[in-house]
Amino acid sequence: MRRSSGQGGFTLVELMVSLMVGMMVVAALLAGYFAISVSSRHTRALTQMTEDASAALGVLRTHVAQAGYSRPVGVTTDGFQRVYAGAAVMGCDSSFKDVTAAIGALACADVTGNDALKDAVSVAYEADVANSIASAGVPLDCLGNALTIIGTGTNAYYLNTSTFYISNGVDGRGALFCRGSGGGTPQTLVENIADLQVLYGISTSLTANPVTVAYYGKASNVNMANVVAVRLCVVVMSSDEVMDDKTPYYDCSDTQVTPADKRMYRAFRSTVLLHNRLKANL
């Protein structure tokens, strides 16, 4: 009889070992994929938050830095006589009762709950084509509405009053709102802004040389007529829930807070010097 040729193959143990190695490779690839996916999701969220913070603080800085500006039209023994000599800054430790009111008539609302923890600030200054966006030679407010000229002759001027506060946007998330003196209803400027906190730098003498900040305080504890600097802080949230669980963050008071959702939160800060308040006299 012819002897059959030998046949080779894998044993059961070899198959099990191969299967185990294959599963480990697949698991490693899946773990790497999920790690990259999570990292990419967090990176996108941080990029979005940084852009929103830059936009919000940029708008606030642009308007706050010009608070109290008005061109001089004469000189008295007390210093320059300016076209606009009204209030430059008004703040609240909560929202305003009526955001459509003139800056000198703004009053703080008696608000409870989360809204009571969100500040509001309003600034006023003389607007012109150099310090404001203009259309057909007419300066525009923070929402793009044309300002109305006040007075006549050489003393005529445009007053730009910008009132900023936090409220819920169209999707229920917090947003930075502005109401300008050009009229109309307040509008959202920047989405995903959970909180706004403002500290006011106070000088004990606006006629000193140099003018210095003695201390920073909340709106309810300072005299707005002596404000020469403003510290701004916004808490920005990610537009989507990108965290695996509710993740604590540090708010504007450096207090650890656990949010109610799985979004990412970060606090961003900026300090603005009010150059127009540094020297009231000659």
Secondary structure by P-SEA (a helix, b strand, c coil): cccccccccccaaaaaaaaaaaaaaaaaaaaaaaaaaaaaaaaaaaaaaaaaaaaaaaaaaaaaaacbbbbbccccccccccccccccbbbbcbbbcccccccccccccccccccccbbbbbbbcccccccccccccccccccbbbbbbccccccbbbbbbbbbbbbbcccccbbbbbbcccccccccccccccbbbbbbbbbcccccccccccccccccccccccccbbbbbbbbbbcccccccbbbbbccccbbbbccccbbbbbbbbbbbccccccccc
